Amino acid sequence: MPGTFFVETLGCPKNQVDSDKLVGTLVADGMRPVGEAGEADLVVVNTCAFIDEARRESIDTILALESQRRPGSRLVVTGCLAERYGTELAEALPEVDQVAGFGVPVTIGRRPGGAAGRPPVPSLDLLNLPRPASERPWAYVKIAEGCDRSCGFCAIPSFRGPQRSRDMESILEEVDALGVREVVLVAQDLASYGRDRPAELGAGSIVELVRRVSERVDWTRLLYLYPSDLTDQLVDQICASDVPYFDLSLQHVSKPLLRRMRRWGDGARFLERIDDIRRRRPDAAFRSNFIVGYPGETETDHDRLLEFVEQARLDWCGFFAYSPEDGTHAAGLDGTVDAVLRDERLAELRAMQDDITASRRDELIGATVRVLVDRPGEARSAREAPEIDGIIEVPDHLAVGELHDVHIVDALGPDLVGVDVAVGRG
């Protein structure tokens, strides 16, 4: 009998796509998903290894699920942690039945086909596997794997490999099969989509892809745009859509520190680009992330970031403590920032941004906005990406999976409260 399985996913949206494709493959093999690890014949943990905190969470989750699984079941660890630390992980966790790198998970529900002592060779590329229809009115779609950049703090290219863009037609087929109202495009380097493939191989450009996806779904959202690749053509395409949402991977604004990060740009260039977009679409929403405590970060660098955050008034911001990663350029840099000082800087930035976000949300009170209802009583507008931004509380009678117009009557920190415009009641 094929048996049952349970998949636990950690980390970013790209990992969620990998898990969806794994689930699709296991179901196609005749296996049945269950809601608890203790009910499964096969337990899979799709791990994250981006920073130290994510690695600790992955290990804790593996151990927790190991204690929950029933006798005779198999525990398989996959994802970034497995790819980056496969041998060490297998030695450190003998209770795990298999540590499987990328691609290998497509065979974990099948009879092993590799040589003795080795994992089976995958028969398909995980990136291009089909996946089940989404159970939500939105879905992440991964359009490429890997990254060709050499950012000083990031180890992803060392274990995810160089960029590999998908064929555009395969992406569009996946979009059609998902049956959703909103598609969220993701990749390690989203705006570089297609550059690694000759035109005759069918990748195309990110601008063309966004246009063609937008012809199929109501909302198309892009996550993680490298600022130097935010061309006028791409900005125009996003601004022409119903989702003028810009998730910009800035990381810092101090030019000297950005060069130590092996990154492009500076605060002045970033502000100029943001202002240009706001002139085109005053209703555009912005998100970014910043690293605090990178080696060599000075008080002047920190002050520049504070000034930028105050001036830019981004809708959403994440601030993360620098995490040293083996094998990266930053791991060999001098100028380590004291942890206490780093945490003080983090707290100062987060407090400032919390006030800005609350203010930006207050500005929407009295506005009428179009929302997509994700579940009863909970919706989002174009300004909120799923799972990472705030939500809009709406009346329970608004149909899930449908677009509705609501009138914003209150703001609760990052969240909003809306009433149904169509019937004039809450």
Summary of the structure (lengths in Angstrom):
residues: 426
radius of gyration: 22.3
end to end distance: 50.6
largest distance: 68.0
contacts: 1418
relative contact order: 0.08
helix: 37%
strand: 22%
